[in-house]
């Protein structure tokens, strides 16, 4: 299992703060690693990033959309995530977390807002999910109709964000959302696209590499997932997202944020108890 989280927490005494701001090299940060600085009392006093040369404060803006309203981060890690998503210098972006922490909601809300903005360079979201049903569930059998109808059951989280399935259909009809089947991606080249991989824990290194290599001019690659929820043993033994993180950490084109706190509801957080040994 990966150990790099993209976020480092430091406790720094007041008399060492200026030294830290002026020269953070001694800490051995990876490029694009996010930093939460606390004082000796345990209070968070600074949220920053190592840009490869120095410590810089993070920047982010609220998301404001006609369908899902205003979205603001609820904790420091979500602030890092929003800052990462809004950083155009990063082409590859990964967010991993347990369920309920907001990785998919915030990432998809940002992506949906981008493809409806006239100022954005992105034309569409290419939504991809290795369409495995939940572990130990029976298959529902053959799904009729075309590719969109077959893939849409795996994209209903987007309908939840937009408010209903009709709005999802509208985005699909307008080609702002394109449901892509992972098995048909090889040989493609996608420009001005947000390539969005959901349930990234269910992918091998070869599958992740195939999707990354589709990334053309003015495109980016976003992967979100929960390493505890793999649906086949092969993805645990040969994890593509784990290899991606370990190989790309510190690359100036890559960023990662791991979320920790469940923000969905108090009851949903109790589900963690069922996953403990």
Beta strands, then each sheet from edge to edge (+ up, - down):
strand 1: 7-11
strand 2: 33-38
strand 3: 44-50
strand 4: 55-57
strand 5: 63-65
strand 6: 69-71
strand 7: 92-96
strand 8: 124-129
strand 9: 177-180
strand 10: 193-198
strand 11: 220-225
strand 12: 254-258
sheet 1: 1+ 2+ 3- 4+
sheet 2: 5+ 6-
sheet 3: 9+ 8+ 10+ 11+ 7+ 12+
end
